Amino acid sequence: MSRYTLVYGLRLVREGSVTGLEDATLKLADGSTGGVTLHTIDGTIPQLRRTLDRSLDAFFDLLPGAEADDMEAFGDD
């Protein structure tokens, strides 16, 4: 089974208080760098939870290279 490191971050702030957002940068073991795109979602706590759940599901659905045994063991189907 393939193993990964999931990089993510969350911070909850009042709607309208964010004036800018920049991508985060990862420094990888081989010396290269990679970007992490940051996203914003506005709404109430229940709306945020539902939207985040859907967003995470979509991320993993679109992720290339998911092994069949990974999907069997951890997929929702």
C-alpha positions as CSV (number, residue, x, y, z in Angstrom):
1,M,0.0,0.0,0.0
2,S,1.3,3.4,-0.9
3,R,2.1,5.8,2.0
4,Y,1.9,9.6,1.8
5,T,2.3,12.7,3.9
6,L,-0.8,15.0,3.8
7,V,0.1,18.7,4.2
8,Y,-2.7,20.9,5.2
9,G,-3.5,23.9,7.4
10,L,-6.7,25.5,8.8
11,R,-7.3,28.8,10.5
12,L,-10.7,30.2,11.3
13,V,-11.1,34.0,11.1
14,R,-14.1,36.3,10.9
15,E,-15.5,36.6,7.4
16,G,-14.2,39.8,5.7
17,S,-11.0,40.1,7.8
18,V,-8.7,38.4,5.2
19,T,-7.2,41.0,2.9
20,G,-4.7,38.7,1.1
21,L,-3.6,35.1,0.7
22,E,-0.3,33.7,-0.6
23,D,0.7,30.1,-1.5
24,A,2.7,28.2,1.0
25,T,6.0,26.6,0.0
26,L,7.2,23.1,0.9
27,K,10.9,22.3,1.0
28,L,11.4,18.7,-0.1
29,A,14.1,16.3,1.0
30,D,15.7,16.3,-2.5
31,G,16.2,20.1,-2.3
32,S,13.4,21.1,-4.5
33,T,10.4,23.1,-3.5
34,G,6.6,22.6,-4.1
35,G,3.7,24.9,-3.7
36,V,0.6,24.5,-1.6
37,T,-2.4,26.4,-2.8
38,L,-4.5,28.0,-0.1
39,H,-8.2,28.3,-0.4
40,T,-10.9,30.2,1.5
41,I,-14.5,29.2,2.3
42,D,-17.1,31.6,3.8
43,G,-20.1,30.6,5.8
44,T,-21.5,29.4,9.1
45,I,-19.7,26.6,11.0
46,P,-22.1,24.0,9.6
47,Q,-21.7,25.3,6.1
48,L,-17.9,25.3,6.5
49,R,-17.9,21.7,7.7
50,R,-20.1,20.5,4.8
51,T,-18.1,22.4,2.2
52,L,-14.8,21.2,3.6
53,D,-16.0,17.6,3.6
54,R,-17.0,17.9,-0.1
55,S,-13.7,19.6,-1.0
56,L,-11.7,16.9,0.7
57,D,-13.7,14.2,-1.0
58,A,-13.2,15.9,-4.4
59,F,-9.4,16.2,-3.7
60,F,-9.1,12.4,-3.1
61,D,-11.4,11.5,-6.0
62,L,-9.1,13.5,-8.4
63,L,-5.8,12.3,-6.9
64,P,-3.9,10.3,-9.5
65,G,-2.3,7.0,-8.6
66,A,-4.7,5.7,-5.9
67,E,-4.0,2.0,-5.8
68,A,-7.0,-0.3,-6.1
69,D,-6.2,-1.9,-2.7
70,D,-6.1,1.6,-1.1
71,M,-9.6,2.4,-2.5
72,E,-10.9,-1.0,-1.3
73,A,-9.5,-0.5,2.2
74,F,-10.2,3.2,2.6
75,G,-12.8,4.2,0.0
76,D,-16.4,5.0,0.8
77,D,-17.9,2.8,-1.9
